[in-house]
Amino acid sequence: MILFYFSEAFRSIKSAKTTFVLTTISLTISVLLILFSYISIKISNYYASFLTSNIKINVFLLESVSEKERDNLQLELESKSYTEKVDYVSKDEAAEQFIRETGEDFKKILDYNPLPASMVISITDNYAVSDSIYKIIQDISEIDFVDEVVFKEGFVYRLLHFIDNFKIYLFVMTGMFSLIALYLVYATIRLIIHSRMIDFETMKLVGAKLSTIKIPVLLNGIIAGLISGVLAYLSLILIHQYVTNIEAFNNLLVKDYTEYLLIIFLTGPLLVLLVSWFTLRKVSLKI
């Protein structure tokens, strides 16, 4: 009986070759878009976690602050709920860092060090969002012995905002292609039913079961879904060869490889099953 189902399914494919090919291509594109939407979320979360874990606030101290006042200030900052850690940077360390980063030695011109001592505050992940950062800056600015609070990570939030917007556009595109794929699967099944209506009516007359009519049509769609999975998998391998320099993609591909395979080989058949159930539910044994 299984051989009969498959032979009938392949007969259906032959009777609607063009639509079957279009359905397979559309399903492949949908699977790839769904896959890369998922990967984009993983990659954006990867980079977001990396960026937010390195967000720091520079607190420049007044020139008149004493060593004891500085120690008390450091203890106060370390006690804040938003603080991961506090590193003290002396005037001499600030000068060395300036020379190292710029290559310019101001000591050749000035006979004193104009750079202030500072404290570098690493922010916990829970507070590493733009709204919280500005509240933290305001809170620190009101503390005694603080001359200026500088936050240089505005670009990070602009980048994260861009990534979030990109994901929205990608989701829209994925939804559009998924709808197109669903429609083509629906059109394929309708075309198969229409082109083989005489065969189906004959099968009804000789007492065929409803499953004998529906299962070959369902297999037709599942075959298209499996082929789309294979094509999507080959596409992923090809794309991976050209983006081997993206560390996050490589790490996630190794780490979440099983998840990606499940998306690739289950998305197409599941889309087909969804449409097939909706389309074939109207098929009955009535003549």
Secondary structure by P-SEA (a helix, b strand, c coil): caaaaaaaaaaaaaacaaaaaaaaaaaaaaaaaaaaaaaaaaaaaaaaaaaaaabbbbbbbcccccaaaaaaaaaaaaacccccbbbbbcaaaaaaaaaaacccccccccccccbbbbbbbbbccccccaaaaaaaaaaaaaccccccccccaaaaaaaaaaaaaaaaaaaaaaaaaaaaaaaaaaaaaaaaaaaaaaaaaaaaaaccccccccaaaaaaaaaaaaaaaaaaaaaaaaaaaaacccaaaaaaaaaaaaaaaaaaccaaaaaaaaaaaaacccccccc
